């Protein structure tokens, strides 16, 4: 039970940690539009600090593509390049291998992700069909095939991403393990300056994974983070600014499409005073070692004057807080 003395502590006497706890929760309640039933004593009672973090956010949609060619024998002519995927049988076996690896990767992922079935591609027309599917990133397993086919398999829209996976020792060696070069890959020091939410940049040498499914997983995690970062809504307590860079808020809005909601300190202080003066708020049961939790949760019950803009965000918050 929160002590009455503690619950009615004057705003001016709050220390920095208490102020941060209150304002963070208060602004979340105000911006996201939590009602009186959104956060209550039952939530606090069921809160477990040792519970694994909830997985929230929009899932990353991935389209895996196995790129290959079927070699046809020709008399007195060169007809077969090197690489371990040169027939329909080898392609089907490799597609099954890829599906198994991606199933395992998806099951171990600590971020939301939807994995489309593997599509086998050996012609330009088949590559064009792939891009009719909905995806955030196309994952190209470049086994064999021409440079034209490789380019056709890459993401065609500038706001989509591509990862190229090649095998050296994890299965049949891919031709493109050896053939990928600066003809197809950017190498300019990883400079992402020109990139934006409208143009993620072309295929870079850092977008290629060799053998390592764990490396593939963290690259997909990064792209999931990017998807959820672009266009996000954030609260700037005290106003948005950039240290030594006054143009930072504009860059964030233009380049990353961030929606920045500025809330002044005076407004926050008045909201907190109003909540603490409302004696109708029920005390919250907490564990003795977590007193700040009560101070952070209590204002959420009083911030009901903002219009709810995102039901999904409210559901995510409730799930994080442990509410059924």
Protein Blocks (a to p, Z undefined) as FASTA:
>chain_A
ZZfklmmgcfklpcfklmmmmmmmmmmmmmnopafklpcfklmmmpcfkbccddedjddd
dddddddddddddehiafbdcdjbfbfklmmmmmmmmmmmmmmmmmmpccdcdddddddd
fbfklmmmmmmpccfbdcdddfbdcfklmmmmpcfbfkbccdddddfklmccdfklmmpc
fklpccehoiaklgcfklgopadfklpcehiamlmmmmmmmmmmmmmmnopacddehiaa
dehiaklmmmmmmmnopacddddfklmmmmmmmmmmmmkbccddddfklmmlmmmmmmmm
mmmkbccfblklmmmmmmmnopZZ
